[in-house]
Amino acid sequence: MTRSSMLPDSPPPPFQKPRFRRWRFLLGAALSLCTLGLATLVLVGWGLYAHLSANLPSVESLQHYQPPVVSRLYTADDQLMAELSHERRIYVPIRAIPPRVRNAFLAAEDQNFYSHGGVDPLAMLRAGVTDIISILTHQGKRPLGASTITQQVAKVMLLNNNSLTIDRKIREALLAMRIERTLSKDRILEIYLNGIYLGNGAYGVEAAAQTYFNKTLDQLSNAEAAMLASMPKSPSNYNPFLHPKAAMWRRNWVLDRMSETRAITPEDAQQAKQDPLIPQGYTRFGPLQDSEWFAAEVRRQLTTLYSEEQTTEGGLDVHTSLDAHLQQVSTHLLREGLINYARTHEGWHGPVGHLTSLTTWQDDLPSQKPPAGMLSSWRLAVILSPAPVVHVGWVSGHTAHTATLRKADESWSRRTHPLLPGQIVMIEPQSDGSAALEQIPQVEGATVTLDAHTGRVLALVGGWSFQQSQFNRATQAQRQPGSSFKPLVYLAAMERDISPSETFDDSPISFGDWKPQNYEHDNWGPTTLHDALRESRNLVTIRVAAHLGMKAVSDIAVRSGMVNNMPPYLPAALGAVETTVLKEAGAYAAIANGGHSITPSLIDYIQNPDGTIIWRNQANHRTVTTENGLPVIHDDRPVLASPQSAYQITTMMRDVIARGTGVRAGVGIDRPIAGKTGTSQDYHDAWFAGFSPDVVTVVWIGYDNPHSLGKNETGGHLSGPIWNGIMKAVFATRPKLDFPTPEGMTLAEYDTGRIRAIDAFKQDQIPGASVPLHGFGDGTQTLTAADTGADMIPDSETDMPSSTPNNTSGSANPANSDAPLPPPTPMAATPAPSTPNTTPNTTGGGDIGVGGLY
C-alpha cells in the first residue's frame, strides 16, 4: 500500500454558477418586455389608425372636383354684365397657370412637392425642433406648420377643419398619402391653386390676381406672383391694403425663397424687391351700369332652370339679349320723366339730413350717408346761407365746393319746405357754376323694349333705382292697362271680318248703376272703328266687345299673353284687368310681327365652365330648310291672328300716333310706327305701348301704392314722350323698315266722317263701307248674357275690379287671383238715343273715362 492511497479523501469543490447568468436573465426579461411593448404599440397603433382612417372622406371626389365658380352674365355684345357667386373664384386649368405663379407658391409653401409622397418628413422634423425650442424659450409663438400642399388640399377640400389637434394632423397626413396615390401631382396643384382663399373675398389665384392687381395671371410680374404666394399663410395679416409693411416683408421673403429654389435668379429677386407694392384697389365686379333690373330677372329665371347652388356656384356663362346702350338710354329717359313729373306734382320733399354746426361742414359732410336711390351725378350738400341768395357747399374728391342754388329751385322749395342753414340736400352741379336742387321722386315707372319677332328683351327698367327698391315693376307689378288693352278688342273684331270702316254707335249706355262714358264726356253717334281707336272712344269699344262676346275678347287676350285669365266683364274690354309691362310688350309684339304670339325672353343660351352649350332658348323658334334649292322658313310660333287682321290693326294704330291720342309719342320720328295710349281708373296708371316693324316698347308710370297721378295726366301725356326718346335711340342703329303688306290686302283712303284716313281692307271688304251688323253692335238690340257675358257685370262700379290704395300690385282682385269674384247679377243693356253730341273736349287730352273707371 502506498502512502498516497492511505491519505484521507479531500472534500468536493463548491458548486460553480454559470457565468453571466444573471445578465442573461435580465436581458431576456428586457427583450420580452420590449416585444410585449412593441406588440402592444403595434396593436394600439393599428387601432388608432383604424379609428382615424375609418371615417376619412373618399378621395375619389377629387378626381371630378368642381369647386364653386363664379357664374357670369353677358350682354348681347358679350360685355360682362354681372357676376353671381357666394365665393369669387375663377377656375384656371394647371396648364394655363404661368410657371412663375406655380413656382412662387411651391417656393413659399412646399418646395419638395414633386418629390414627397404626401407628407414631408424633413419638414416635419424641422418644424418639430423649431416648436420645441419655442416652447423651451417661452417664445409663445404659434406652432410652426409643416403641411405639404397635398395636406392643405386634404384639409380644405375634404376635411374642412382648421382645428390644430394631433388627431386632425394625423388624419390630414393619412388623407394626403391617399390623395397622392389617386391623383397626379399636377392635378393636386391645380386643385390647390384654384381652391385656396387669398383674402379680400378672392378664392384661387386668378380671382386674387384680379382682386389685388386688376390683372390676369399671365400679366403678373415676379413681385406680384410672390405677393400672391405670400397670402396663404395669413390672408388677413399680409393683406397689402390693410398691412402694407407686413405684406412687403412677406413678399420679399417669398422672392428669396424663389431664388433659393432657383425658380428665379438672385438678380431677378433683387430687382423684383425694388418694385413698389401698389394694389389696384379692385372691387368685386357689380352689375353693368343701369342693368341691375335685367340681371336680377335673369338670375330669377336661372334659379327656375337650375338650383340656387348651381346658379351661383356652377361657373355658368349666361349670354343674354341685353342691349347695354339701349338699357342706359331707357334708364336715363325714364328717370328724366319721373323727375319732371315729381317736380310739377309732388313738390319738394325737404332735406335728407341736418348738420349741427356749419363751422366744420367740410369735415362733417363726407361722413353723411347718401339716401338709397341718389344718382351718381348728384352730391350731398349743406345749405350755408338761405338769403338773400341760397349758397350750398359740398365735398367732392376731398375738395370743398360752393355754389348758388338756382332761383327756380329756391322758389320751388319755398312752397313746401323753406331752406334753412345746416340742412343737407341733394344737388347736381351745373356747367354754369350753379347748383340744381334734386330729390328722389315718389312716383315710379318701368319700361320694356323687345324684338317683335324673336321676343328677345333688349332693355328692361324696373323702377327709379334698384338700390332703393328691388321690386321689379316691369315684371312683378300687376297694373291695369287702361285703353292700351283696346287693340286686342279691335283685333278680335278684325278676325271676325269686321272692317276698320265699320261704324258702331257712340252714344250713352248703361248697365244698372254702371254708366260708362267717353273720356271727353261727349258722344259722336255712328263712329268708325278707325276713329274710335284713334281717339280711344270707350262707348264704341264696349259695343264692339258686346257684339263679339266677351269670350272672344278674353280668348285673344289670354292667347296674346296680355293676361293669364280674364273675367267676362265688359269693363275688362276697357283695360279693367291686370297685366305687367313685360306681358303687354309681348302682346303688342304679336300685332307687330303679323299675328304670331311670342314669349318674351332674356336669356339666349347658357354654357357650362368647359364651354358646352347646356341650354338654348327655343321659344319663338323659326327654322329654315331648303326645298327645290330655295330657303323655306318654318314658323313654329303660335298663331294669334291672321297677318291680314294684324296689319289692319297696325294701320289703324299708326293713326293713333299720327293724329290721335298718341301724338306726343311720334314727335320727330319719320319711321313707320304704331301705338296706343292707356290710362287706368282715376289716373292710377299711365301707359304708352307701341312698335315699329321690328321693335316693341312699352312705358308705364304710376305709384306703387296706387293713387291718382292727377287730373288729365294720361298715358299720352306722361309716358308718350319717354317712349318717343327710347324709340329714337332704337332707330339710331337700325335701318328704316316698313310694315310688310300681307297678301290679299288693299290700302285705301276714305272719309271716316271726321277725317280722311287710310286703312287696310281684306279681299271681301269694301273700302270705306259699313255694312249692317246684326246684334248689339248696331245699337238696336239688347245685350244678352248668352253672347256677351253681361250676366257677370257687377251691380255697381264699387263692385268692379279696381285698384285699392293698400295693394301695391295695383288691384284688389287681380285677374289671376283665386279670390272669389263679385256675385253675378243678370241685366240687359239700355241703349240711349244715338243723337250725336259733339260738345268739344274741355278737359284736355286723354284717352279713357267711363265714370268711375278710366
PARO-547918 format. One line per field, with one value per residue (C-alpha): x, y, z; residue in one letter. Coordinates in steps of 0.05 Angstrom, whole numbers. Example, Ala and Ser with C-alpha at 12.3 -4.5 7.8 and 13.67 -1.06 7.14 Angstrom:
BEGIN
east = [246:273]
north = [-90:-21]
up = [156:143]
code = [A:S]
***
This chain:
BEGIN
east = [0:26:26:-18:-71:-74:-89:-158:-205:-207:-275:-310:-303:-361:-416:-399:-458:-459:-421:-464:-527:-558:-544:-573:-636:-642:-631:-683:-733:-719:-727:-793:-818:-796:-831:-894:-890:-877:-935:-979:-955:-969:-1038:-1053:-1024:-1066:-1128:-1113:-1101:-1165:-1202:-1174:-1180:-1249:-1286:-1238:-1274:-1264:-1211:-1249:-1289:-1226:-1220:-1282:-1272:-1311:-1303:-1355:-1341:-1369:-1427:-1424:-1478:-1462:-1497:-1516:-1448:-1411:-1397:-1392:-1457:-1457:-1425:-1465:-1427:-1420:-1345:-1309:-1270:-1248:-1223:-1160:-1131:-1060:-1033:-1059:-1026:-958:-895:-875:-941:-934:-861:-877:-927:-882:-824:-866:-908:-877:-810:-808:-878:-858:-814:-852:-909:-959:-920:-850:-813:-755:-802:-839:-773:-751:-818:-816:-747:-767:-831:-792:-742:-800:-833:-767:-751:-822:-829:-904:-906:-958:-930:-894:-933:-903:-963:-949:-993:-1025:-1042:-1072:-1115:-1137:-1153:-1191:-1225:-1242:-1233:-1258:-1228:-1178:-1171:-1098:-1100:-1058:-1119:-1131:-1058:-1055:-1120:-1093:-1028:-1065:-1111:-1054:-1019:-1084:-1092:-1021:-1038:-1101:-1084:-1026:-982:-1007:-1079:-1066:-1031:-1088:-1139:-1097:-1084:-1157:-1186:-1143:-1170:-1125:-1163:-1210:-1263:-1217:-1213:-1159:-1101:-1139:-1191:-1135:-1095:-1156:-1172:-1104:-1074:-1132:-1092:-1098:-1046:-1005:-996:-965:-892:-846:-861:-936:-934:-893:-945:-1000:-957:-946:-1021:-1038:-1001:-1046:-1091:-1112:-1043:-1010:-1066:-1030:-1090:-1090:-1018:-972:-907:-920:-942:-878:-835:-871:-868:-793:-785:-821:-775:-715:-746:-757:-683:-662:-704:-675:-744:-713:-642:-615:-611:-684:-703:-665:-696:-766:-755:-748:-818:-867:-925:-985:-1050:-1100:-1160:-1201:-1271:-1316:-1350:-1422:-1476:-1461:-1486:-1562:-1570:-1589:-1663:-1645:-1592:-1638:-1692:-1641:-1619:-1691:-1701:-1636:-1660:-1722:-1678:-1625:-1616:-1592:-1526:-1514:-1535:-1485:-1430:-1435:-1389:-1444:-1434:-1502:-1510:-1569:-1605:-1589:-1571:-1527:-1532:-1607:-1613:-1575:-1616:-1681:-1659:-1639:-1704:-1748:-1713:-1718:-1793:-1803:-1762:-1803:-1869:-1847:-1823:-1892:-1937:-1900:-1867:-1800:-1797:-1750:-1678:-1648:-1608:-1580:-1512:-1509:-1450:-1431:-1361:-1336:-1382:-1324:-1304:-1374:-1409:-1368:-1390:-1463:-1493:-1528:-1600:-1614:-1633:-1589:-1559:-1484:-1483:-1516:-1480:-1498:-1494:-1507:-1546:-1495:-1540:-1613:-1618:-1615:-1583:-1581:-1510:-1494:-1430:-1408:-1345:-1320:-1253:-1232:-1243:-1296:-1340:-1393:-1445:-1510:-1576:-1617:-1672:-1725:-1704:-1707:-1778:-1797:-1773:-1803:-1874:-1868:-1803:-1765:-1689:-1652:-1578:-1549:-1600:-1569:-1599:-1584:-1557:-1528:-1471:-1486:-1438:-1452:-1426:-1494:-1527:-1594:-1636:-1654:-1698:-1716:-1786:-1840:-1873:-1847:-1843:-1820:-1801:-1790:-1762:-1761:-1753:-1822:-1803:-1758:-1784:-1713:-1716:-1667:-1677:-1716:-1721:-1759:-1762:-1725:-1668:-1651:-1612:-1674:-1723:-1711:-1785:-1786:-1844:-1833:-1843:-1876:-1924:-1995:-2027:-2089:-2071:-2130:-2141:-2075:-2116:-2164:-2123:-2137:-2212:-2206:-2161:-2215:-2263:-2216:-2214:-2290:-2280:-2307:-2272:-2238:-2291:-2349:-2390:-2414:-2457:-2421:-2478:-2494:-2505:-2517:-2516:-2552:-2514:-2454:-2457:-2393:-2372:-2320:-2261:-2285:-2356:-2385:-2416:-2403:-2461:-2443:-2367:-2318:-2272:-2214:-2236:-2257:-2188:-2152:-2188:-2198:-2274:-2298:-2371:-2354:-2304:-2357:-2406:-2353:-2337:-2410:-2421:-2363:-2379:-2331:-2308:-2276:-2242:-2219:-2192:-2149:-2124:-2101:-2070:-2032:-2001:-2030:-2065:-2065:-2141:-2195:-2262:-2321:-2336:-2348:-2303:-2246:-2251:-2231:-2170:-2200:-2155:-2085:-2020:-1946:-1905:-1868:-1932:-1961:-1898:-1905:-1978:-1962:-1905:-1958:-1991:-1925:-1898:-1960:-2002:-1955:-1955:-1886:-1856:-1810:-1741:-1679:-1631:-1604:-1561:-1521:-1453:-1421:-1349:-1319:-1356:-1410:-1479:-1526:-1588:-1612:-1675:-1723:-1783:-1809:-1770:-1765:-1725:-1700:-1697:-1682:-1735:-1723:-1660:-1697:-1697:-1763:-1779:-1818:-1852:-1867:-1895:-1968:-2016:-2056:-2089:-2082:-2028:-2085:-2121:-2056:-2039:-2107:-2098:-2027:-2051:-2105:-2054:-2007:-2060:-2065:-1995:-2003:-2069:-2097:-2085:-2012:-1987:-1934:-1902:-1889:-1856:-1793:-1798:-1801:-1806:-1868:-1893:-1958:-1981:-2035:-2043:-2072:-2097:-2130:-2183:-2175:-2110:-2073:-2033:-2005:-1983:-1957:-1946:-1923:-1879:-1840:-1838:-1786:-1784:-1836:-1830:-1878:-1874:-1913:-1916:-1953:-1946:-1930:-1989:-2038:-2067:-2083:-2028:-2070:-2128:-2113:-2046:-2055:-2012:-2003:-1980:-1934:-1909:-1912:-1850:-1809:-1829:-1810:-1740:-1728:-1752:-1707:-1648:-1672:-1677:-1607:-1576:-1627:-1646:-1713:-1766:-1839:-1894:-1899:-1966:-1995:-2024:-2095:-2096:-2117:-2096:-2149:-2163:-2234:-2274:-2289:-2338:-2286:-2221:-2191:-2159:-2120:-2138:-2124:-2182:-2188:-2210:-2283:-2287:-2307:-2260:-2297:-2362:-2401:-2447:-2507:-2489:-2540:-2536:-2516:-2464:-2514:-2545:-2615:-2617:-2609:-2547:-2559:-2519:-2512:-2466:-2434:-2423:-2465:-2492:-2424:-2426:-2428:-2485:-2444:-2377:-2355:-2360:-2316:-2244:-2207:-2145:-2142:-2091:-2067:-2049:-1981:-1994:-2047:-2112:-2154:-2176:-2123:-2143:-2102:-2124:-2160:-2204:-2279:-2308:-2369:-2435:-2465:-2528:-2564:-2584:-2595:-2563:-2603:-2581:-2595:-2616:-2559:-2565:-2493:-2467:-2405:-2390:-2316:-2269:-2254:-2215:-2152:-2121:-2135:-2158:-2204:-2260:-2323:-2348:-2311:-2266:-2215]
north = [0:65:127:164:112:117:193:213:235:312:348:360:431:480:486:538:581:594:656:719:681:739:786:737:734:809:814:762:797:863:832:801:867:902:850:856:932:932:886:929:991:958:938:1007:1040:995:1010:1084:1080:1042:1093:1154:1126:1095:1160:1192:1221:1188:1219:1195:1260:1299:1263:1301:1361:1422:1479:1535:1581:1649:1648:1707:1744:1775:1826:1813:1840:1798:1853:1826:1848:1815:1760:1712:1678:1665:1656:1695:1641:1636:1565:1561:1494:1479:1486:1558:1578:1611:1576:1638:1634:1559:1566:1623:1581:1519:1561:1591:1531:1464:1464:1387:1380:1340:1291:1273:1224:1270:1286:1315:1281:1331:1390:1357:1345:1417:1443:1398:1422:1494:1485:1451:1509:1558:1522:1517:1590:1612:1650:1637:1631:1592:1522:1522:1485:1430:1416:1400:1426:1358:1361:1431:1403:1347:1397:1448:1405:1342:1352:1424:1431:1483:1458:1449:1379:1316:1278:1326:1327:1251:1247:1301:1262:1197:1230:1265:1199:1171:1231:1222:1151:1174:1239:1265:1320:1370:1355:1365:1431:1453:1440:1476:1539:1545:1529:1567:1630:1691:1746:1802:1753:1721:1646:1618:1652:1682:1717:1741:1769:1809:1830:1856:1877:1880:1834:1764:1711:1717:1792:1784:1802:1763:1812:1805:1729:1729:1774:1724:1667:1704:1704:1631:1635:1691:1728:1780:1794:1802:1839:1895:1942:1935:1918:1942:1937:1865:1848:1877:1838:1773:1785:1796:1732:1694:1725:1700:1631:1632:1649:1592:1542:1570:1590:1658:1683:1723:1783:1776:1770:1833:1871:1848:1872:1942:1941:1982:1945:1982:1943:1969:1974:1926:1917:1859:1868:1890:1894:1936:2007:2010:1935:1913:1902:1860:1820:1806:1779:1735:1708:1693:1655:1617:1592:1564:1526:1505:1504:1566:1530:1516:1587:1620:1567:1530:1573:1585:1633:1663:1701:1749:1793:1859:1919:1956:2024:2020:1999:2061:2106:2076:2085:2157:2175:2142:2178:2244:2234:2217:2277:2323:2295:2298:2369:2390:2347:2326:2390:2388:2333:2370:2359:2290:2308:2364:2388:2417:2462:2498:2515:2445:2426:2407:2353:2331:2327:2269:2224:2232:2171:2186:2162:2100:2119:2181:2186:2183:2252:2283:2307:2316:2390:2433:2498:2551:2613:2617:2691:2734:2682:2609:2583:2509:2472:2401:2359:2321:2285:2314:2384:2431:2468:2522:2548:2587:2549:2564:2615:2567:2515:2565:2584:2511:2491:2551:2527:2466:2466:2532:2523:2534:2535:2467:2427:2372:2368:2334:2377:2369:2416:2454:2474:2548:2543:2540:2480:2447:2423:2349:2298:2225:2220:2182:2164:2102:2075:2018:2005:1944:1942:1876:1847:1837:1774:1736:1763:1778:1833:1888:1933:1928:1981:1963:2030:2091:2056:1983:2003:2038:1982:1915:1906:1900:1940:1914:1841:1839:1897:1878:1941:1959:1975:2021:2036:2004:1939:1962:1940:1868:1881:1911:1854:1805:1846:1842:1767:1767:1803:1869:1924:1986:2029:1993:2041:2029:2076:2124:2141:2135:2066:2039:1972:1980:2031:2028:2084:2084:2148:2172:2209:2274:2264:2274:2228:2224:2179:2129:2123:2082:2034:2074:2137:2100:2070:2134:2175:2118:2122:2078:2071:2044:1995:1969:1958:1923:1877:1864:1848:1799:1769:1774:1702:1723:1782:1741:1686:1733:1769:1704:1676:1740:1735:1800:1764:1695:1694:1746:1757:1764:1835:1888:1936:1888:1909:1979:1953:1936:1875:1866:1856:1873:1917:1856:1818:1878:1884:1811:1820:1881:1841:1793:1851:1879:1814:1796:1755:1706:1701:1706:1693:1749:1721:1750:1691:1669:1609:1582:1549:1507:1520:1479:1519:1468:1498:1466:1508:1548:1590:1551:1597:1635:1586:1590:1543:1549:1490:1484:1459:1457:1497:1553:1570:1559:1588:1544:1585:1547:1607:1601:1639:1693:1724:1725:1770:1808:1824:1844:1890:1923:1939:1963:2011:2038:2046:2085:2139:2138:2168:2209:2244:2213:2208:2187:2248:2265:2196:2209:2278:2279:2207:2195:2119:2076:2068:2048:2052:2063:2104:2077:2108:2067:2083:2151:2163:2110:2084:2120:2075:2082:2019:2020:1988:1993:1935:1900:1931:1940:1988:1996:2051:2054:2107:2104:2100:2034:2047:2066:2136:2188:2218:2279:2304:2294:2261:2208:2157:2200:2259:2224:2161:2182:2227:2174:2123:2173:2181:2106:2091:2146:2110:2045:2075:2106:2038:2005:2011:2042:1988:1989:1944:1888:1884:1814:1780:1800:1868:1934:2001:2053:2125:2143:2193:2168:2224:2261:2256:2227:2161:2105:2035:1964:1921:1847:1819:1813:1882:1946:2004:2057:2018:2000:1940:1927:1885:1842:1842:1890:1924:1963:1992:1965:1901:1887:1855:1784:1741:1687:1725:1780:1756:1814:1769:1778:1854:1877:1916:1980:2008:1996:1921:1923:1901:1964:1989:1999:2042:1985:1939:1953:1906:1953:1916:1887:1830:1811:1774:1714:1714:1656:1704:1698:1748:1791:1754:1759:1798:1787:1851:1879:1938:2001:2038:2112:2154:2160:2234:2258:2305:2340:2382:2398:2368:2419:2372:2368:2308:2238:2170:2134:2151:2112:2146:2112:2071:2108]
up = [0:-19:22:-23:-21:54:55:74:17:4:7:-60:-93:-83:-139:-194:-223:-299:-318:-334:-320:-283:-340:-389:-347:-345:-419:-433:-389:-423:-492:-470:-445:-508:-551:-510:-512:-586:-598:-554:-591:-658:-635:-607:-669:-713:-672:-674:-749:-759:-716:-751:-821:-812:-826:-874:-934:-1001:-1046:-1107:-1106:-1121:-1188:-1210:-1166:-1188:-1138:-1132:-1191:-1208:-1258:-1307:-1344:-1412:-1454:-1527:-1550:-1497:-1446:-1376:-1343:-1274:-1233:-1190:-1133:-1059:-1067:-1120:-1157:-1229:-1244:-1286:-1312:-1289:-1359:-1362:-1296:-1313:-1286:-1245:-1207:-1194:-1174:-1126:-1088:-1088:-1060:-1005:-986:-1008:-1045:-1044:-1072:-1133:-1093:-1030:-1023:-990:-926:-919:-861:-864:-860:-802:-765:-777:-752:-691:-670:-680:-639:-582:-580:-580:-521:-480:-492:-475:-541:-543:-619:-657:-673:-740:-793:-837:-880:-953:-1009:-1012:-938:-948:-1003:-957:-901:-943:-995:-956:-881:-878:-809:-785:-713:-691:-659:-664:-689:-745:-766:-769:-809:-855:-867:-879:-928:-963:-976:-1005:-1049:-1076:-1096:-1131:-1167:-1207:-1178:-1229:-1213:-1138:-1151:-1197:-1142:-1091:-1133:-1152:-1084:-1034:-1001:-1013:-977:-998:-1019:-1072:-1079:-1125:-1159:-1218:-1174:-1129:-1188:-1209:-1137:-1118:-1185:-1234:-1279:-1306:-1285:-1349:-1336:-1267:-1252:-1206:-1150:-1160:-1164:-1099:-1067:-1082:-1057:-991:-976:-957:-891:-866:-916:-864:-835:-903:-937:-976:-968:-892:-874:-930:-889:-867:-938:-967:-918:-934:-1009:-1006:-965:-1019:-1072:-1031:-1028:-1104:-1112:-1065:-1104:-1169:-1195:-1209:-1207:-1147:-1193:-1212:-1139:-1121:-1179:-1160:-1089:-1116:-1146:-1104:-1073:-1103:-1102:-1153:-1106:-1148:-1123:-1139:-1205:-1197:-1249:-1311:-1302:-1301:-1315:-1245:-1261:-1321:-1285:-1226:-1272:-1307:-1240:-1221:-1286:-1276:-1208:-1242:-1292:-1241:-1166:-1128:-1116:-1190:-1208:-1162:-1159:-1225:-1267:-1318:-1375:-1388:-1454:-1453:-1502:-1466:-1509:-1458:-1493:-1501:-1428:-1406:-1452:-1426:-1353:-1365:-1402:-1350:-1293:-1330:-1340:-1267:-1244:-1288:-1263:-1189:-1196:-1221:-1178:-1115:-1092:-1056:-1003:-957:-932:-923:-861:-818:-793:-723:-738:-802:-779:-793:-851:-896:-845:-824:-892:-921:-864:-882:-916:-982:-985:-1025:-1096:-1100:-1170:-1181:-1212:-1151:-1088:-1016:-1000:-940:-940:-919:-924:-945:-961:-1000:-1045:-1026:-1021:-1016:-1002:-1018:-1017:-1078:-1082:-1014:-1042:-1016:-1067:-1060:-1108:-1110:-1118:-1180:-1169:-1196:-1145:-1088:-1107:-1116:-1047:-1012:-1028:-983:-942:-937:-939:-873:-855:-838:-878:-920:-990:-1056:-1112:-1181:-1200:-1265:-1320:-1307:-1235:-1202:-1168:-1182:-1123:-1133:-1099:-1107:-1138:-1102:-1169:-1203:-1274:-1318:-1390:-1434:-1504:-1542:-1612:-1641:-1679:-1631:-1564:-1542:-1489:-1509:-1448:-1383:-1329:-1266:-1230:-1207:-1170:-1157:-1095:-1067:-1083:-1116:-1133:-1209:-1236:-1306:-1288:-1219:-1214:-1235:-1262:-1302:-1375:-1388:-1462:-1482:-1478:-1533:-1594:-1574:-1575:-1645:-1667:-1646:-1689:-1749:-1740:-1748:-1815:-1788:-1827:-1800:-1832:-1797:-1754:-1683:-1643:-1597:-1552:-1477:-1450:-1380:-1345:-1279:-1238:-1284:-1335:-1377:-1412:-1460:-1431:-1464:-1437:-1506:-1559:-1634:-1656:-1711:-1709:-1750:-1714:-1742:-1707:-1645:-1636:-1657:-1605:-1555:-1553:-1495:-1514:-1584:-1553:-1505:-1563:-1603:-1545:-1533:-1606:-1607:-1539:-1481:-1493:-1559:-1526:-1467:-1513:-1554:-1492:-1460:-1523:-1535:-1466:-1441:-1383:-1354:-1349:-1357:-1323:-1371:-1350:-1403:-1364:-1379:-1452:-1429:-1392:-1324:-1320:-1294:-1331:-1328:-1373:-1399:-1415:-1451:-1492:-1512:-1531:-1575:-1608:-1635:-1672:-1696:-1724:-1763:-1714:-1680:-1605:-1574:-1506:-1482:-1466:-1432:-1440:-1507:-1486:-1427:-1427:-1372:-1350:-1406:-1459:-1476:-1490:-1440:-1453:-1512:-1518:-1563:-1553:-1614:-1657:-1732:-1776:-1847:-1894:-1968:-2016:-2090:-2080:-2044:-1970:-1934:-1866:-1819:-1764:-1700:-1663:-1642:-1687:-1651:-1712:-1787:-1818:-1852:-1786:-1752:-1810:-1805:-1731:-1744:-1797:-1750:-1693:-1738:-1740:-1663:-1664:-1726:-1708:-1645:-1570:-1581:-1620:-1568:-1578:-1652:-1649:-1692:-1715:-1790:-1786:-1792:-1720:-1687:-1615:-1564:-1501:-1436:-1372:-1317:-1265:-1231:-1269:-1228:-1287:-1349:-1407:-1477:-1517:-1589:-1641:-1706:-1756:-1712:-1642:-1587:-1528:-1470:-1417:-1352:-1298:-1231:-1156:-1120:-1074:-1129:-1126:-1177:-1219:-1227:-1270:-1344:-1330:-1384:-1417:-1479:-1436:-1386:-1420:-1493:-1491:-1456:-1509:-1562:-1535:-1528:-1599:-1627:-1594:-1625:-1694:-1690:-1701:-1746:-1820:-1839:-1848:-1867:-1843:-1895:-1930:-1927:-1988:-2008:-1973:-2004:-1976:-1989:-1969:-1948:-1908:-1837:-1825:-1784:-1823:-1887:-1866:-1898:-1877:-1899:-1925:-1938:-2006:-1987:-1955:-1989:-1970:-1932:-1928:-1866:-1871:-1826:-1766:-1730:-1655:-1602:-1645:-1686:-1623:-1637:-1596:-1522:-1496:-1472:-1424:-1477:-1524:-1482:-1411:-1386:-1331:-1296:-1295:-1222:-1193:-1186:-1202:-1130:-1143:-1205:-1205:-1185:-1151:-1076:-1040:-997:-1055:-1084:-1142:-1168:-1157:-1102:-1146:-1196:-1258:-1239:-1166:-1134:-1093:-1108:-1157:-1141:-1148:-1218:-1230:-1296:-1331:-1400:-1434:-1443:-1505:-1503:-1562:-1612:-1626:-1635:-1582:-1609:-1548:-1553:-1502:-1449:-1403:-1444:-1478:-1455:-1475:-1428:-1380:-1362:-1299:-1242:-1288:-1330]
code = [M:T:R:S:S:M:L:P:D:S:P:P:P:P:F:Q:K:P:R:F:R:R:W:R:F:L:L:G:A:A:L:S:L:C:T:L:G:L:A:T:L:V:L:V:G:W:G:L:Y:A:H:L:S:A:N:L:P:S:V:E:S:L:Q:H:Y:Q:P:P:V:V:S:R:L:Y:T:A:D:D:Q:L:M:A:E:L:S:H:E:R:R:I:Y:V:P:I:R:A:I:P:P:R:V:R:N:A:F:L:A:A:E:D:Q:N:F:Y:S:H:G:G:V:D:P:L:A:M:L:R:A:G:V:T:D:I:I:S:I:L:T:H:Q:G:K:R:P:L:G:A:S:T:I:T:Q:Q:V:A:K:V:M:L:L:N:N:N:S:L:T:I:D:R:K:I:R:E:A:L:L:A:M:R:I:E:R:T:L:S:K:D:R:I:L:E:I:Y:L:N:G:I:Y:L:G:N:G:A:Y:G:V:E:A:A:A:Q:T:Y:F:N:K:T:L:D:Q:L:S:N:A:E:A:A:M:L:A:S:M:P:K:S:P:S:N:Y:N:P:F:L:H:P:K:A:A:M:W:R:R:N:W:V:L:D:R:M:S:E:T:R:A:I:T:P:E:D:A:Q:Q:A:K:Q:D:P:L:I:P:Q:G:Y:T:R:F:G:P:L:Q:D:S:E:W:F:A:A:E:V:R:R:Q:L:T:T:L:Y:S:E:E:Q:T:T:E:G:G:L:D:V:H:T:S:L:D:A:H:L:Q:Q:V:S:T:H:L:L:R:E:G:L:I:N:Y:A:R:T:H:E:G:W:H:G:P:V:G:H:L:T:S:L:T:T:W:Q:D:D:L:P:S:Q:K:P:P:A:G:M:L:S:S:W:R:L:A:V:I:L:S:P:A:P:V:V:H:V:G:W:V:S:G:H:T:A:H:T:A:T:L:R:K:A:D:E:S:W:S:R:R:T:H:P:L:L:P:G:Q:I:V:M:I:E:P:Q:S:D:G:S:A:A:L:E:Q:I:P:Q:V:E:G:A:T:V:T:L:D:A:H:T:G:R:V:L:A:L:V:G:G:W:S:F:Q:Q:S:Q:F:N:R:A:T:Q:A:Q:R:Q:P:G:S:S:F:K:P:L:V:Y:L:A:A:M:E:R:D:I:S:P:S:E:T:F:D:D:S:P:I:S:F:G:D:W:K:P:Q:N:Y:E:H:D:N:W:G:P:T:T:L:H:D:A:L:R:E:S:R:N:L:V:T:I:R:V:A:A:H:L:G:M:K:A:V:S:D:I:A:V:R:S:G:M:V:N:N:M:P:P:Y:L:P:A:A:L:G:A:V:E:T:T:V:L:K:E:A:G:A:Y:A:A:I:A:N:G:G:H:S:I:T:P:S:L:I:D:Y:I:Q:N:P:D:G:T:I:I:W:R:N:Q:A:N:H:R:T:V:T:T:E:N:G:L:P:V:I:H:D:D:R:P:V:L:A:S:P:Q:S:A:Y:Q:I:T:T:M:M:R:D:V:I:A:R:G:T:G:V:R:A:G:V:G:I:D:R:P:I:A:G:K:T:G:T:S:Q:D:Y:H:D:A:W:F:A:G:F:S:P:D:V:V:T:V:V:W:I:G:Y:D:N:P:H:S:L:G:K:N:E:T:G:G:H:L:S:G:P:I:W:N:G:I:M:K:A:V:F:A:T:R:P:K:L:D:F:P:T:P:E:G:M:T:L:A:E:Y:D:T:G:R:I:R:A:I:D:A:F:K:Q:D:Q:I:P:G:A:S:V:P:L:H:G:F:G:D:G:T:Q:T:L:T:A:A:D:T:G:A:D:M:I:P:D:S:E:T:D:M:P:S:S:T:P:N:N:T:S:G:S:A:N:P:A:N:S:D:A:P:L:P:P:P:T:P:M:A:A:T:P:A:P:S:T:P:N:T:T:P:N:T:T:G:G:G:D:I:G:V:G:G:L:Y]
***
